[in-house]
């Protein structure tokens, strides 16, 4: 693995005020309206103490801004419990369980920072909730964007930007958001992501018809990261040929899943330009390939062939979104 050199420091309040002045004096609309997200692992002598996530933005003109915290997603519940140590610059804060109420001068520059810490003991385990629930162990973390990124209410059309914060010495980080760092994207692109890191994170890069392909591996496995990278590219190329385009994911994050040594359990998420996979470490690469193939197919199914219903009735379409995805994975 290699460390991703970042070299950025957290804004001080003076920098926030300067930012607000610049934006207020005629900057382009996208920059003025953007919400900037910064992700900073907090590492001390005992290891990781959590992940700080900061949102920097201009408050609403009426002096009242609401920030919604993640509460539930994909079967995970009470996600607001993993958000602690909320700090605000440029506004007064009142926290409700599922959101933050800010009172401030109209249009004031605001920075909200909160810490993400897992609310269970030990690593992700078979049979305990979904592995999508944030994991912040002393020696590594895996976060799915929809479970950790708060959202400024009423800003749906506005762009957002992603940044890494100050890196911790000897730690390595990776995300499918890396190629988009600092650019204007929408919130759904930000949220449809995976963010991983640790001192022993292994990173590999390959080339494919879709461009650079990256994998990020936490933990020790019976197969090498190089073999996994080659297999991931092979699956992506085969999938793109089958579907007739180059839309395959180009990022893979692999995280260990603790469980009975005799069990072989797989879980995964298709995230547009990336996939996140959790495996019990006793599997061969051939055994692991099924979940890699399945999640690859979500680049096309269901969004490119009809999509899903919105709201609670969405589960009634899983026969299509998951059933057909598995069918084509075997094909």
Secondary structure by P-SEA (a helix, b strand, c coil): ccccccccccccaaaaaaaaaaaacccccccccbbbbbbbbbbccccccbbbbbbbcccccccbbbbbccccccccccccccccccccccbbbbbcccbbbbbcccccbbbbbbbbbbcccccccccccccccccccccccccccccccccccccccbbbbbbbccccccccccccccccccccccccccccccccccccbbbbbbbccccbbbbbbcccccccaaaaaaaaaaaaaaaaaaacccccccbbbbbbbbcccccbbbbbbbcccbbbbbbccccccccaaaaaaaaaacccccccccccccccccccccccccaaaaaaaac
